Amino acid sequence: MPIAHITELFRASLDFQKFLDHIPMGVLIVNPERHILCVNHGFEALTGFSADQALGLPCRDILRSRQCMLHCPVQKALDTGETQSLETDIISRDRQRIPVRMTIAALHDNQGKTCGFIETLEDLRPFRELGEKQRQAYSFSKVVGRSPQMEKIFQILPVLAQSDASVLITGETGTGKDLVAEALHQSSERSRGPFIKVNCGALPETLMESELFGHMKGAFTGAHENKPGRFRLAHGGTLFLTEIGDLSLSLQVKLLTFLDDRIIYPLGSTKGFPANVRIIAATHRNLEAMVKEGLFRQDLLFRLNVARVHLPSLREREDDIRLLLDHFLITFNQHLKKSLKGYTPEALKILLAYHFPGNVRELRNIVEYAVNVCPKNTIEISHLPAYLTSIAFSQESAPEKSHPAFFSPQATEASWNTVERQMILNALVQAGGRKSKAATLLGWGRSTLWRKIKQYGIDA
């Protein structure tokens, strides 16, 4: 094959092959019959085919792209006379599927007649790997965020996950303390062991002691059989004590004893059981203030507070609100088998301006409600909970107030309770009255649903 040169561009002619080889992507030139005339080094590196192997063959036999089989982009460029650019994939010589951006342009002679085509192949793998790393950088397990506060937390969580030290997670209600605790467990060497959660404020003291430490048959009236307790069930794994600030002083002493010697004593038994359990505790209360008031033991706080993770409120991480809105939209699109595209500018304005006193949990529930009721492709103002729009409109009508009710947690609490009650009713109707299915639709546990049914006085 004669060596091609580019003439009349510079004073001296250019070696066309060397010119192509300097282009940092795969390039091939084909004739009108789509047979390969020449390729560059980038093409050889990307596909694994040398120039000798590729020359003279139809480009589809070398690229083996599904686009070539469905709608040949070279033929489309010939039919339309326009440059074609698309994302597709090719199959390399070693049978790897490689995502590429393929661009095809016609080449014309001096009379304007199409004499061939130039195709470029841009390898998209580095961009997709970067996108994946960026997505991972915005999350740790199921915890999502990209604000500076959350980035610091994401840096420390992997370190804490590899430790067996007790962790105290603090933060307002709805900030995601449960998710962080579970993420620490799932990322630790205990991930194959059980993750047992206990709400320390859910039961009275007498029942909580049995729930945590277990009891022997006959230990008290109604103890008809042995019960292992949550510590024993969590053996080899993690025990998550949420709302630790609600634990009674007497049980605080017993928990402190376990943290000292790692042995549990069930009610009615003198024989201890060594429990290999990591303790993670969480609370929305100020434990230091409770210590001063004599409501929480200082020595227990020291033992639990070996490592502390404080989760900021959503109003402190405003950069994350849009990210979370999109994240939960995708989540509920998949869960409810919908295909909503996003939010209208008006709805988004209200959501971004709202204070979210219920933090991430409230944001999640708002998006879930909107996705459930939205019959269109985009969430509009009418699909948001009524209390959001009423507060927004009152804010617009009273701009002179320096501290409007729009940003007051107290002003929104009653309204949110109304919306949450309606969400439960909607779920029960959708589930045909079956509480288990309703709990699944709401993304709650059965016990949570039962508690809220009782809280709101729903006759179910």
DRENDO-1510 file (C-alpha; in Angstrom, 1 decimal, always signed):
<recs>
REC; n; res; u; v; w
REC; 1; MET; +0.0; +0.0; +0.0 .
REC; 2; PRO; +1.5; +3.4; -1.0 .
REC; 3; ILE; +2.4; +5.8; +1.8 .
REC; 4; ALA; -0.2; +8.6; +1.9 .
REC; 5; HIS; +0.8; +12.2; +2.5 .
REC; 6; ILE; -1.0; +15.5; +3.3 .
REC; 7; THR; +0.1; +18.2; +0.9 .
REC; 8; GLU; -0.5; +21.9; +0.6 .
REC; 9; LEU; -1.2; +22.3; +4.3 .
REC; 10; PHE; +2.3; +23.2; +5.2 .
REC; 11; ARG; +5.3; +23.9; +3.1 .
REC; 12; ALA; +6.4; +20.3; +3.3 .
REC; 13; SER; +4.1; +17.3; +3.0 .
REC; 14; LEU; +3.1; +15.4; +6.1 .
REC; 15; ASP; +3.2; +11.6; +6.6 .
REC; 16; PHE; -0.5; +10.8; +6.9 .
REC; 17; GLN; +0.0; +7.6; +9.0 .
REC; 18; LYS; +2.2; +9.4; +11.5 .
REC; 19; PHE; -0.4; +12.2; +11.6 .
REC; 20; LEU; -3.1; +9.7; +12.5 .
REC; 21; ASP; -0.9; +8.0; +15.1 .
REC; 22; HIS; -0.6; +11.2; +17.1 .
REC; 23; ILE; -4.3; +11.4; +17.6 .
REC; 24; PRO; -5.0; +10.2; +21.2 .
REC; 25; MET; -8.0; +8.0; +20.3 .
REC; 26; GLY; -8.8; +5.2; +17.9 .
REC; 27; VAL; -9.1; +6.3; +14.3 .
REC; 28; LEU; -10.0; +4.3; +11.2 .
REC; 29; ILE; -10.8; +5.3; +7.6 .
REC; 30; VAL; -13.1; +3.2; +5.5 .
REC; 31; ASN; -14.1; +3.4; +1.8 .
REC; 32; PRO; -17.8; +3.8; +0.7 .
REC; 33; GLU; -18.2; +0.0; +1.0 .
REC; 34; ARG; -17.1; +0.3; +4.6 .
REC; 35; HIS; -13.9; -1.7; +4.2 .
REC; 36; ILE; -11.0; -0.5; +6.4 .
REC; 37; LEU; -8.3; +1.4; +4.5 .
REC; 38; CYS; -6.1; +2.5; +7.4 .
REC; 39; VAL; -6.0; +2.6; +11.2 .
REC; 40; ASN; -3.9; +4.4; +13.8 .
REC; 41; HIS; -2.0; +3.1; +16.9 .
REC; 42; GLY; -4.9; +4.2; +19.1 .
REC; 43; PHE; -7.2; +1.9; +17.2 .
REC; 44; GLU; -4.7; -1.0; +17.6 .
REC; 45; ALA; -4.3; -0.4; +21.3 .
REC; 46; LEU; -8.1; -0.1; +21.9 .
REC; 47; THR; -9.3; -3.1; +19.8 .
REC; 48; GLY; -6.3; -5.4; +20.0 .
REC; 49; PHE; -6.3; -5.8; +16.2 .
REC; 50; SER; -3.1; -4.7; +14.3 .
REC; 51; ALA; -3.3; -2.8; +11.1 .
REC; 52; ASP; -2.3; -5.9; +9.1 .
REC; 53; GLN; -5.3; -7.8; +10.6 .
REC; 54; ALA; -7.8; -5.0; +10.1 .
REC; 55; LEU; -7.0; -3.7; +6.6 .
REC; 56; GLY; -9.5; -4.7; +3.9 .
REC; 57; LEU; -12.1; -6.1; +6.3 .
REC; 58; PRO; -15.6; -4.5; +6.9 .
REC; 59; CYS; -15.4; -2.3; +9.9 .
REC; 60; ARG; -18.3; -4.1; +11.5 .
REC; 61; ASP; -16.3; -7.4; +11.5 .
REC; 62; ILE; -13.5; -5.7; +13.5 .
REC; 63; LEU; -15.5; -3.4; +15.8 .
REC; 64; ARG; -18.3; -5.9; +16.4 .
REC; 65; SER; -20.5; -3.2; +17.9 .
REC; 66; ARG; -24.2; -3.9; +18.5 .
REC; 67; GLN; -24.8; -0.5; +16.9 .
REC; 68; CYS; -23.3; -1.8; +13.7 .
REC; 69; MET; -25.8; -4.7; +13.7 .
REC; 70; LEU; -28.9; -2.5; +14.6 .
REC; 71; HIS; -28.4; +0.8; +12.7 .
REC; 72; CYS; -25.1; +1.2; +10.9 .
REC; 73; PRO; -23.9; +4.7; +11.8 .
REC; 74; VAL; -21.8; +4.9; +8.6 .
REC; 75; GLN; -24.9; +4.2; +6.5 .
REC; 76; LYS; -26.8; +6.8; +8.5 .
REC; 77; ALA; -24.0; +9.3; +7.8 .
REC; 78; LEU; -24.2; +8.5; +4.1 .
REC; 79; ASP; -28.0; +8.8; +4.1 .
REC; 80; THR; -28.3; +12.1; +6.0 .
REC; 81; GLY; -25.0; +13.7; +5.0 .
REC; 82; GLU; -24.5; +14.6; +8.7 .
REC; 83; THR; -21.8; +13.6; +11.1 .
REC; 84; GLN; -22.9; +10.9; +13.5 .
REC; 85; SER; -21.9; +10.8; +17.2 .
REC; 86; LEU; -23.1; +8.2; +19.7 .
REC; 87; GLU; -22.2; +6.1; +22.7 .
REC; 88; THR; -22.0; +2.4; +22.1 .
REC; 89; ASP; -19.6; -0.4; +22.8 .
REC; 90; ILE; -17.2; -2.6; +20.8 .
REC; 91; ILE; -15.8; -6.1; +21.4 .
REC; 92; SER; -12.1; -6.2; +21.5 .
REC; 93; ARG; -10.0; -9.0; +20.1 .
REC; 94; ASP; -9.7; -10.6; +23.6 .
REC; 95; ARG; -13.5; -10.4; +23.8 .
REC; 96; GLN; -13.8; -7.5; +26.3 .
REC; 97; ARG; -16.8; -5.2; +25.9 .
REC; 98; ILE; -15.5; -1.6; +25.8 .
REC; 99; PRO; -17.8; +1.4; +26.0 .
REC; 100; VAL; -16.8; +4.0; +23.4 .
REC; 101; ARG; -18.0; +7.3; +21.9 .
REC; 102; MET; -18.1; +6.6; +18.2 .
REC; 103; THR; -18.0; +9.6; +15.7 .
REC; 104; ILE; -18.4; +9.1; +12.0 .
REC; 105; ALA; -17.9; +11.8; +9.3 .
REC; 106; ALA; -17.9; +11.6; +5.6 .
REC; 107; LEU; -14.8; +12.4; +3.5 .
REC; 108; HIS; -15.4; +14.3; +0.2 .
REC; 109; ASP; -13.2; +14.6; -2.9 .
REC; 110; ASN; -12.7; +17.9; -4.8 .
REC; 111; GLN; -16.0; +17.5; -6.6 .
REC; 112; GLY; -17.9; +17.0; -3.2 .
REC; 113; LYS; -18.5; +13.4; -3.8 .
REC; 114; THR; -18.3; +11.1; -0.8 .
REC; 115; CYS; -15.2; +9.0; -1.1 .
REC; 116; GLY; -15.0; +7.4; +2.3 .
REC; 117; PHE; -15.5; +7.9; +6.0 .
REC; 118; ILE; -13.4; +8.7; +9.0 .
REC; 119; GLU; -14.4; +7.0; +12.3 .
REC; 120; THR; -13.1; +7.9; +15.8 .
REC; 121; LEU; -13.4; +5.8; +18.9 .
REC; 122; GLU; -13.1; +7.4; +22.3 .
REC; 123; ASP; -12.6; +5.0; +25.2 .
REC; 124; LEU; -15.2; +5.8; +27.9 .
REC; 125; ARG; -13.9; +3.5; +30.6 .
REC; 126; PRO; -11.9; +6.1; +32.4 .
REC; 127; PHE; -14.9; +8.5; +32.6 .
REC; 128; ARG; -17.2; +5.8; +33.9 .
REC; 129; GLU; -14.7; +4.7; +36.5 .
REC; 130; LEU; -14.3; +8.3; +37.6 .
REC; 131; GLY; -18.1; +8.6; +37.8 .
REC; 132; GLU; -18.3; +5.5; +39.9 .
REC; 133; LYS; -15.6; +6.8; +42.3 .
REC; 134; GLN; -17.4; +10.1; +42.6 .
REC; 135; ARG; -20.6; +8.3; +43.4 .
REC; 136; GLN; -18.8; +6.2; +46.0 .
REC; 137; ALA; -17.3; +9.3; +47.5 .
REC; 138; TYR; -20.8; +10.6; +48.1 .
REC; 139; SER; -21.8; +7.7; +50.3 .
REC; 140; PHE; -20.7; +5.1; +52.8 .
REC; 141; SER; -22.9; +2.1; +52.7 .
REC; 142; LYS; -26.5; +3.6; +52.7 .
REC; 143; VAL; -25.4; +7.0; +54.1 .
REC; 144; VAL; -25.4; +9.6; +51.4 .
REC; 145; GLY; -23.9; +13.1; +51.4 .
REC; 146; ARG; -21.2; +15.3; +49.8 .
REC; 147; SER; -21.2; +18.3; +52.2 .
REC; 148; PRO; -17.9; +19.0; +54.0 .
REC; 149; GLN; -19.4; +17.7; +57.3 .
REC; 150; MET; -20.3; +14.4; +55.7 .
REC; 151; GLU; -17.0; +14.0; +53.9 .
REC; 152; LYS; -15.3; +14.2; +57.3 .
REC; 153; ILE; -17.6; +11.5; +58.6 .
REC; 154; PHE; -17.0; +9.3; +55.5 .
REC; 155; GLN; -13.3; +9.5; +56.2 .
REC; 156; ILE; -13.5; +8.4; +59.8 .
REC; 157; LEU; -16.2; +5.6; +59.4 .
REC; 158; PRO; -14.0; +3.1; +57.6 .
REC; 159; VAL; -11.4; +3.5; +60.3 .
REC; 160; LEU; -14.0; +3.0; +63.1 .
REC; 161; ALA; -15.4; +0.0; +61.2 .
REC; 162; GLN; -12.1; -1.9; +61.5 .
REC; 163; SER; -12.0; -1.3; +65.3 .
REC; 164; ASP; -13.9; -3.1; +68.0 .
REC; 165; ALA; -14.1; +0.0; +70.2 .
REC; 166; SER; -17.5; +1.2; +71.4 .
REC; 167; VAL; -19.0; +4.0; +69.3 .
REC; 168; LEU; -21.4; +6.7; +70.4 .
REC; 169; ILE; -23.5; +8.2; +67.6 .
REC; 170; THR; -25.2; +11.5; +68.4 .
REC; 171; GLY; -27.4; +13.8; +66.4 .
REC; 172; GLU; -31.0; +15.0; +66.1 .
REC; 173; THR; -33.9; +12.7; +65.3 .
REC; 174; GLY; -33.9; +11.7; +61.7 .
REC; 175; THR; -30.3; +12.4; +60.9 .
REC; 176; GLY; -29.5; +8.7; +60.1 .
REC; 177; LYS; -27.9; +7.3; +63.2 .
REC; 178; ASP; -29.4; +3.8; +62.6 .
REC; 179; LEU; -27.9; +3.8; +59.1 .
REC; 180; VAL; -24.5; +4.8; +60.4 .
REC; 181; ALA; -24.6; +2.0; +63.0 .
REC; 182; GLU; -25.5; -0.6; +60.4 .
REC; 183; ALA; -22.9; +0.7; +58.0 .
REC; 184; LEU; -20.2; +0.3; +60.7 .
REC; 185; HIS; -21.3; -3.2; +61.3 .
REC; 186; GLN; -21.5; -4.2; +57.6 .
REC; 187; SER; -18.0; -2.7; +56.9 .
REC; 188; SER; -16.4; -4.5; +59.9 .
REC; 189; GLU; -15.0; -7.9; +60.3 .
REC; 190; ARG; -18.2; -8.7; +62.3 .
REC; 191; SER; -20.3; -8.3; +59.1 .
REC; 192; ARG; -21.0; -12.0; +58.9 .
REC; 193; GLY; -22.3; -11.9; +62.5 .
REC; 194; PRO; -25.7; -10.7; +63.7 .
REC; 195; PHE; -26.6; -7.0; +63.9 .
REC; 196; ILE; -29.1; -6.7; +66.8 .
REC; 197; LYS; -30.9; -3.4; +67.4 .
REC; 198; VAL; -32.6; -2.5; +70.7 .
REC; 199; ASN; -34.6; +0.7; +71.4 .
REC; 200; CYS; -33.8; +1.5; +75.0 .
REC; 201; GLY; -36.9; +3.7; +75.4 .
REC; 202; ALA; -39.4; +1.2; +73.9 .
REC; 203; LEU; -40.0; -1.0; +76.9 .
REC; 204; PRO; -40.4; -0.4; +80.7 .
REC; 205; GLU; -37.4; -1.1; +82.9 .
REC; 206; THR; -38.5; -4.6; +84.1 .
REC; 207; LEU; -39.1; -5.9; +80.5 .
REC; 208; MET; -36.0; -4.1; +79.1 .
REC; 209; GLU; -33.7; -6.0; +81.5 .
REC; 210; SER; -35.1; -9.3; +80.3 .
REC; 211; GLU; -34.9; -8.1; +76.7 .
REC; 212; LEU; -31.3; -7.2; +76.9 .
REC; 213; PHE; -29.8; -9.8; +79.2 .
REC; 214; GLY; -32.3; -12.7; +79.0 .
REC; 215; HIS; -33.9; -14.7; +81.8 .
REC; 216; MET; -34.1; -18.2; +83.1 .
REC; 217; LYS; -37.3; -20.2; +83.4 .
REC; 218; GLY; -39.1; -19.3; +86.6 .
REC; 219; ALA; -37.1; -16.1; +87.1 .
REC; 220; PHE; -40.3; -14.1; +87.5 .
REC; 221; THR; -44.0; -14.6; +87.1 .
REC; 222; GLY; -44.7; -15.4; +83.4 .
REC; 223; ALA; -41.2; -16.6; +82.7 .
REC; 224; HIS; -42.3; -20.0; +81.4 .
REC; 225; GLU; -39.1; -20.7; +79.4 .
REC; 226; ASN; -35.5; -19.6; +79.1 .
REC; 227; LYS; -34.9; -16.5; +77.0 .
REC; 228; PRO; -31.5; -15.7; +75.6 .
REC; 229; GLY; -31.7; -11.9; +75.5 .
REC; 230; ARG; -30.3; -9.5; +72.9 .
REC; 231; PHE; -26.7; -9.7; +74.1 .
REC; 232; ARG; -26.6; -13.4; +73.6 .
REC; 233; LEU; -28.3; -13.1; +70.2 .
REC; 234; ALA; -25.7; -10.6; +69.2 .
REC; 235; HIS; -22.7; -12.9; +70.1 .
REC; 236; GLY; -20.1; -12.6; +67.4 .
REC; 237; GLY; -21.7; -9.4; +66.0 .
REC; 238; THR; -22.9; -6.0; +67.0 .
REC; 239; LEU; -25.5; -4.8; +69.5 .
REC; 240; PHE; -26.9; -1.4; +68.6 .
REC; 241; LEU; -28.5; +0.4; +71.5 .
REC; 242; THR; -30.5; +3.3; +70.1 .
REC; 243; GLU; -31.9; +6.0; +72.4 .
REC; 244; ILE; -29.3; +5.1; +75.1 .
REC; 245; GLY; -30.3; +8.2; +77.0 .
REC; 246; ASP; -33.6; +6.6; +77.9 .
REC; 247; LEU; -32.0; +3.6; +79.7 .
REC; 248; SER; -32.7; +3.5; +83.4 .
REC; 249; LEU; -30.0; +4.1; +85.9 .
REC; 250; SER; -30.1; +0.5; +87.2 .
REC; 251; LEU; -29.7; -0.9; +83.7 .
REC; 252; GLN; -26.9; +1.6; +83.1 .
REC; 253; VAL; -25.1; -0.1; +85.9 .
REC; 254; LYS; -25.6; -3.5; +84.4 .
REC; 255; LEU; -24.5; -2.3; +81.0 .
REC; 256; LEU; -21.4; -0.8; +82.5 .
REC; 257; THR; -20.6; -4.1; +84.2 .
REC; 258; PHE; -20.8; -5.9; +80.9 .
REC; 259; LEU; -18.5; -3.3; +79.3 .
REC; 260; ASP; -16.0; -4.0; +82.1 .
REC; 261; ASP; -15.9; -7.8; +82.1 .
REC; 262; ARG; -17.8; -8.8; +78.8 .
REC; 263; ILE; -20.0; -11.3; +80.7 .
REC; 264; ILE; -23.8; -11.2; +80.9 .
REC; 265; TYR; -25.9; -12.7; +83.7 .
REC; 266; PRO; -29.5; -13.5; +82.7 .
REC; 267; LEU; -32.2; -12.9; +85.2 .
REC; 268; GLY; -32.5; -15.8; +87.7 .
REC; 269; SER; -29.1; -17.2; +86.8 .
REC; 270; THR; -25.8; -17.2; +88.7 .
REC; 271; LYS; -23.9; -18.5; +85.8 .
REC; 272; GLY; -22.5; -15.9; +83.4 .
REC; 273; PHE; -22.1; -16.1; +79.6 .
REC; 274; PRO; -19.1; -14.4; +77.9 .
REC; 275; ALA; -20.6; -12.4; +75.0 .
REC; 276; ASN; -18.3; -11.4; +72.1 .
REC; 277; VAL; -20.3; -8.3; +71.2 .
REC; 278; ARG; -19.4; -4.8; +70.0 .
REC; 279; ILE; -21.5; -2.0; +71.4 .
REC; 280; ILE; -22.7; +0.9; +69.3 .
REC; 281; ALA; -25.0; +3.4; +71.0 .
REC; 282; ALA; -27.0; +6.3; +69.7 .
REC; 283; THR; -29.0; +9.1; +71.2 .
REC; 284; HIS; -30.5; +12.5; +70.3 .
REC; 285; ARG; -30.1; +13.6; +73.9 .
REC; 286; ASN; -27.3; +15.7; +75.4 .
REC; 287; LEU; -25.7; +13.0; +77.6 .
REC; 288; GLU; -23.2; +15.5; +79.1 .
REC; 289; ALA; -26.1; +17.6; +80.4 .
REC; 290; MET; -27.9; +14.4; +81.6 .
REC; 291; VAL; -24.7; +13.5; +83.6 .
REC; 292; LYS; -24.8; +16.9; +85.3 .
REC; 293; GLU; -28.5; +16.4; +86.2 .
REC; 294; GLY; -27.7; +12.9; +87.6 .
REC; 295; LEU; -29.8; +11.1; +84.9 .
REC; 296; PHE; -26.9; +9.4; +83.2 .
REC; 297; ARG; -23.8; +7.8; +84.6 .
REC; 298; GLN; -20.6; +9.6; +83.8 .
REC; 299; ASP; -18.5; +6.3; +83.9 .
REC; 300; LEU; -20.9; +4.7; +81.4 .
REC; 301; LEU; -20.6; +7.8; +79.1 .
REC; 302; PHE; -16.8; +7.4; +79.2 .
REC; 303; ARG; -17.0; +3.7; +78.3 .
REC; 304; LEU; -19.5; +4.3; +75.4 .
REC; 305; ASN; -17.7; +7.5; +74.2 .
REC; 306; VAL; -14.5; +5.8; +73.1 .
REC; 307; ALA; -15.3; +7.0; +69.6 .
REC; 308; ARG; -18.0; +9.5; +68.8 .
REC; 309; VAL; -19.7; +10.3; +65.5 .
REC; 310; HIS; -21.9; +13.4; +65.5 .
REC; 311; LEU; -24.3; +13.6; +62.6 .
REC; 312; PRO; -25.2; +17.2; +61.6 .
REC; 313; SER; -28.7; +18.2; +61.0 .
REC; 314; LEU; -29.9; +18.7; +57.5 .
REC; 315; ARG; -30.1; +22.4; +57.9 .
REC; 316; GLU; -26.3; +22.3; +58.6 .
REC; 317; ARG; -25.6; +20.4; +55.4 .
REC; 318; GLU; -27.6; +22.3; +52.8 .
REC; 319; ASP; -25.3; +21.1; +50.0 .
REC; 320; ASP; -26.8; +17.6; +50.5 .
REC; 321; ILE; -30.5; +18.5; +50.1 .
REC; 322; ARG; -30.5; +18.3; +46.3 .
REC; 323; LEU; -28.4; +15.2; +46.3 .
REC; 324; LEU; -30.8; +13.5; +48.8 .
REC; 325; LEU; -33.8; +14.6; +46.8 .
REC; 326; ASP; -32.5; +13.0; +43.7 .
REC; 327; HIS; -31.2; +9.9; +45.6 .
REC; 328; PHE; -34.6; +9.2; +47.2 .
REC; 329; LEU; -36.4; +9.9; +43.9 .
REC; 330; ILE; -34.4; +7.2; +42.2 .
REC; 331; THR; -34.9; +4.9; +45.2 .
REC; 332; PHE; -38.7; +5.2; +45.2 .
REC; 333; ASN; -38.9; +5.1; +41.4 .
REC; 334; GLN; -37.4; +1.7; +41.6 .
REC; 335; HIS; -39.4; +0.6; +44.6 .
REC; 336; LEU; -42.7; +1.7; +43.2 .
REC; 337; LYS; -41.9; +0.9; +39.6 .
REC; 338; LYS; -42.3; +4.5; +38.4 .
REC; 339; SER; -40.2; +6.6; +36.0 .
REC; 340; LEU; -40.5; +10.1; +37.4 .
REC; 341; LYS; -37.9; +12.4; +35.8 .
REC; 342; GLY; -37.5; +15.0; +38.6 .
REC; 343; TYR; -39.0; +18.1; +40.1 .
REC; 344; THR; -40.5; +21.2; +38.6 .
REC; 345; PRO; -38.6; +24.4; +39.4 .
REC; 346; GLU; -41.4; +25.6; +41.6 .
REC; 347; ALA; -41.5; +22.4; +43.6 .
REC; 348; LEU; -37.8; +22.3; +43.9 .
REC; 349; LYS; -37.7; +25.9; +45.1 .
REC; 350; ILE; -40.0; +25.0; +48.0 .
REC; 351; LEU; -38.0; +21.9; +48.9 .
REC; 352; LEU; -34.7; +23.6; +48.8 .
REC; 353; ALA; -36.0; +26.5; +51.0 .
REC; 354; TYR; -37.6; +24.2; +53.6 .
REC; 355; HIS; -35.9; +23.8; +57.0 .
REC; 356; PHE; -36.5; +20.0; +57.4 .
REC; 357; PRO; -36.9; +19.8; +61.2 .
REC; 358; GLY; -37.3; +16.1; +60.8 .
REC; 359; ASN; -34.0; +15.9; +58.9 .
REC; 360; VAL; -33.2; +13.2; +56.4 .
REC; 361; ARG; -36.1; +11.0; +57.6 .
REC; 362; GLU; -38.6; +13.8; +56.9 .
REC; 363; LEU; -37.0; +14.5; +53.5 .
REC; 364; ARG; -37.3; +10.8; +52.6 .
REC; 365; ASN; -40.9; +10.7; +53.7 .
REC; 366; ILE; -41.7; +13.8; +51.7 .
REC; 367; VAL; -40.2; +12.3; +48.5 .
REC; 368; GLU; -41.9; +9.0; +49.1 .
REC; 369; TYR; -45.3; +10.7; +49.5 .
REC; 370; ALA; -44.7; +12.8; +46.3 .
REC; 371; VAL; -43.7; +9.8; +44.3 .
REC; 372; ASN; -46.7; +7.8; +45.5 .
REC; 373; VAL; -49.3; +10.5; +44.6 .
REC; 374; CYS; -47.6; +11.9; +41.4 .
REC; 375; PRO; -49.4; +10.6; +38.3 .
REC; 376; LYS; -47.2; +12.5; +35.9 .
REC; 377; ASN; -43.5; +12.4; +34.9 .
REC; 378; THR; -42.4; +15.3; +37.1 .
REC; 379; ILE; -43.2; +16.1; +40.7 .
REC; 380; GLU; -45.1; +19.4; +40.9 .
REC; 381; ILE; -46.1; +21.6; +43.9 .
REC; 382; SER; -49.5; +19.9; +44.1 .
REC; 383; HIS; -47.8; +16.6; +44.7 .
REC; 384; LEU; -46.0; +17.8; +47.8 .
REC; 385; PRO; -47.5; +17.5; +51.3 .
REC; 386; ALA; -50.0; +20.2; +52.0 .
REC; 387; TYR; -48.1; +21.6; +55.0 .
REC; 388; LEU; -45.1; +22.4; +52.8 .
REC; 389; THR; -47.1; +24.5; +50.3 .
REC; 390; SER; -49.1; +26.3; +53.0 .
REC; 391; ILE; -45.9; +27.2; +54.9 .
REC; 392; ALA; -44.3; +28.4; +51.7 .
REC; 393; PHE; -47.2; +30.6; +50.7 .
REC; 394; SER; -47.4; +32.1; +54.3 .
REC; 395; GLN; -43.7; +32.8; +54.0 .
REC; 396; GLU; -44.2; +34.7; +50.7 .
REC; 397; SER; -47.0; +36.7; +52.2 .
REC; 398; ALA; -45.0; +37.8; +55.3 .
REC; 399; PRO; -41.4; +38.4; +54.1 .
REC; 400; GLU; -40.8; +41.1; +56.7 .
REC; 401; LYS; -40.6; +38.6; +59.5 .
REC; 402; SER; -37.0; +37.8; +60.5 .
REC; 403; HIS; -37.9; +34.4; +61.9 .
REC; 404; PRO; -40.9; +33.1; +60.0 .
REC; 405; ALA; -42.8; +30.0; +61.0 .
REC; 406; PHE; -41.5; +28.4; +57.8 .
REC; 407; PHE; -38.3; +27.7; +59.7 .
REC; 408; SER; -39.8; +26.7; +63.0 .
REC; 409; PRO; -39.8; +23.0; +63.9 .
REC; 410; GLN; -42.7; +23.6; +66.3 .
REC; 411; ALA; -44.8; +25.1; +63.5 .
REC; 412; THR; -44.3; +22.1; +61.3 .
REC; 413; GLU; -44.6; +19.3; +63.8 .
REC; 414; ALA; -48.4; +19.1; +63.9 .
REC; 415; SER; -48.6; +19.4; +60.1 .
REC; 416; TRP; -46.1; +16.6; +59.6 .
REC; 417; ASN; -47.9; +14.3; +62.0 .
REC; 418; THR; -51.1; +14.9; +59.9 .
REC; 419; VAL; -49.2; +14.0; +56.7 .
REC; 420; GLU; -47.6; +10.9; +58.3 .
REC; 421; ARG; -51.0; +9.7; +59.5 .
REC; 422; GLN; -52.4; +10.1; +56.0 .
REC; 423; MET; -49.4; +8.2; +54.6 .
REC; 424; ILE; -50.2; +5.3; +57.0 .
REC; 425; LEU; -53.8; +5.3; +55.9 .
REC; 426; ASN; -52.9; +5.4; +52.3 .
REC; 427; ALA; -50.5; +2.4; +52.8 .
REC; 428; LEU; -53.1; +0.4; +54.6 .
REC; 429; VAL; -55.6; +1.0; +51.8 .
REC; 430; GLN; -53.0; +0.1; +49.2 .
REC; 431; ALA; -52.1; -3.0; +51.2 .
REC; 432; GLY; -55.8; -4.1; +51.6 .
REC; 433; GLY; -55.5; -3.7; +55.4 .
REC; 434; ARG; -52.5; -6.0; +55.7 .
REC; 435; LYS; -50.1; -4.3; +58.2 .
REC; 436; SER; -47.1; -6.3; +57.1 .
REC; 437; LYS; -47.5; -5.2; +53.5 .
REC; 438; ALA; -48.3; -1.6; +54.6 .
REC; 439; ALA; -45.1; -1.6; +56.6 .
REC; 440; THR; -43.1; -2.8; +53.6 .
REC; 441; LEU; -44.7; -0.1; +51.4 .
REC; 442; LEU; -43.7; +2.6; +53.9 .
REC; 443; GLY; -40.2; +1.2; +54.3 .
REC; 444; TRP; -40.7; +0.6; +58.1 .
REC; 445; GLY; -40.5; -2.4; +60.4 .
REC; 446; ARG; -43.8; -3.9; +61.6 .
REC; 447; SER; -43.1; -2.7; +65.2 .
REC; 448; THR; -42.7; +0.9; +63.9 .
REC; 449; LEU; -46.0; +0.8; +62.0 .
REC; 450; TRP; -47.8; -0.7; +65.1 .
REC; 451; ARG; -46.4; +2.0; +67.3 .
REC; 452; LYS; -47.4; +4.8; +64.9 .
REC; 453; ILE; -50.9; +3.3; +64.4 .
REC; 454; LYS; -51.3; +3.5; +68.2 .
REC; 455; GLN; -49.8; +7.0; +68.3 .
REC; 456; TYR; -52.2; +8.4; +65.7 .
REC; 457; GLY; -55.2; +6.5; +67.0 .
REC; 458; ILE; -55.8; +4.7; +63.7 .
REC; 459; ASP; -58.5; +2.1; +63.8 .
REC; 460; ALA; -56.9; -0.7; +61.9 .
</recs>
